């Protein structure tokens, strides 16, 4: 068995690939120039490395290098895309369409704009956590300037029909932004074929370093204009000022290059491990439920709820496995996941859900260990549950009238 604890929280963050670290190291020590220093070789080498990375990032989403803007990560990319469009196009309209299960970096940005007088429509999702192009069509008004729908959900792994939504937005002349953080490197993306005008991505979900991300901004048909959110020296075509962190940018570029070249093989491998985990757990534990779409989902994500089990108790019982009970950004809250609530999952089941994120460095031995541990702990906790005992005895819990205190 491998060393403890076993890491299965790859939707929260990933280990930096050693190949990415190797590519970054020279830019901390020998090639340490500022990419904006145009008068000497140190600056030229840094600028060249940045432009190479821009091309590598563009290639994984079918964009051109000139359409890539560097940011500190996905949260900033989402803020720049949504607030930048809102400020630049406010004369055209003040309406934005998004969905209830977006990442907080999108939802909280939209809430901020509501305080500034924007109207935001939060579309409800179906039981699989998906919205559909028809819903978007019905929500559009003459004042709509932006639709923002994620490519894949960070908690439940469901894929969204962004190609259909992109086509609709093109037809209606409305800009389309997608938070593609979870999808890049795991599902094929093409900004042209999918009609995407703005796309957010980050390095640390694809085996790159933390603290660096990018925003794709379409340059033609239509050219998208953004109002910058950070002012300074006019870096990144004036859209995002600040000295470029060259080592991190090299890391993001290398991570994208590896992901693009190895995607087919990696998807097949993580999918096989995910199914081994899911089948292993769900075949041994009755009343366990997969959250999200059964097939249209990220290859490495399994979000499973266990009836008659307290979530915190289960997390304690499987402390040798790094997993989460929601997204990393909301895990400090004891409230049931807002994503699962939006799917119509009841509070009890939502409280007992665990997100397993399988990644590049997981092994079959780890999967088998986790299956055995989760099965043992859920069984142990259920044996302590009076409700589970009643269900085993054939009592329908819905028929019981509970006495008030």
Number of C-alpha atoms within 10 A of each C-alpha: 9 10 8 11 12 19 20 25 20 26 28 19 19 23 17 18 18 11 14 23 19 12 16 23 15 12 21 13 10 9 19 16 20 18 20 15 14 14 8 10 12 16 18 18 18 25 20 12 19 22 18 16 25 25 19 23 31 22 18 21 21 15 22 18 17 16 21 25 20 26 27 19 20 26 20 23 29 28 19 24 31 25 20 19 22 24 16 15 18 14 10 12 16 22 23 27 22 24 23 20 28 22 22 16 16 26 19 13 17 25 14 13 20 15 9 10 10 16 18 21 17 16 18 16 18 14 16 22 25 23 23 15 18 11 13 19 14 8 18 19 15 11 15 24 25 26 24 25 29 27 26 28 28 26 30 29 29 25 24 23 18 24 19 14 25 26 17 18 24 17 10 14 13 21 22 26 29 26 28 24 28 25 23 25 26 21 18 13 21 15 22 14 11 18 22 25 26 26 26 30 29 30 30 25 24 28 29 30 26 19 16 26 27 27 26 27 25 23 15 9 8 12 10 18 16 20 19 21 15 13 13 12 13 14 16 17 12 16 21 25 18 16 14 21 20 23 25 27 30 28 29 31 29 26 28 29 21 18 20 20 12 13 17 14 10 18 20 13 18 23 17 15 22 23 16 15 22 21 13 18 21 17 11 15 17 11 11 20 16 18 25 27 18 11 10 15 20 27 25 25 28 25 21 23 24 24 22 23 25 19 23 13 14 20 20 11 17 18 14 16 21 17 22 21 25 26 20 15 11 15 13 9 9 11 12 22 21 17 24 26 16 18 20 15 18 12 13 16 21 27 23 22 29 23 27 27 29 27 28 16 13 18 16 13 10 20 21 16 16 21 18 14 18 20 17 15 18 23 16 14 16 17 14 12 13 11 16 18 14 12 12 10 9 9 13 10 12 7 7 8 7 8 5 4 3
